[in-house]
Amino acid sequence: MSDWVTLAGLIPGAKPTPVPGMAGPVGQLFGYGLWLLVLAGAGAAAFGVYKLAVADKSRNGGGSEPFKWMGGGAAAVILASSLIAILNGIAGG
C-alpha cells in the first residue's frame, strides 16, 4: 500500500489548490477526483488507440467503437482540465 503513496507524487500539480468556501476534506477530495478523472480519460483514450490497432479491419468489423473510447477519453481530459484551470483561477484570484 505504501507504493500508492509514493506513486501519487508523480502526478504533476496533484496538490489541489484550496477554493475559498470549500476548504476541508470535501474540497481536497474534489480536487483529487478531478486529477483522477484526467488520468482515467487518458487511459480511455489510450485504450481506444489500442482497440483501433487490434480491430478487425474488414468491412463487417465494428469500426466505431475505438473512436468512442478515444472521444470519451479526450472529452474527460478536456472537461477535467478546464475545471481544474477554473478552480485554480478562482482560488488564485
Buried (B, 14 or more C-beta within 10 A) or exposed (E): EEEEEEEEEEEEEBEBBBBEEBEEEEBBEBBBEBBEBBBBBBBBBEBBEEBBEEEEEEEEEEEEEBEEBBBBBBEBBEBBBEBBEEBBEEBEE
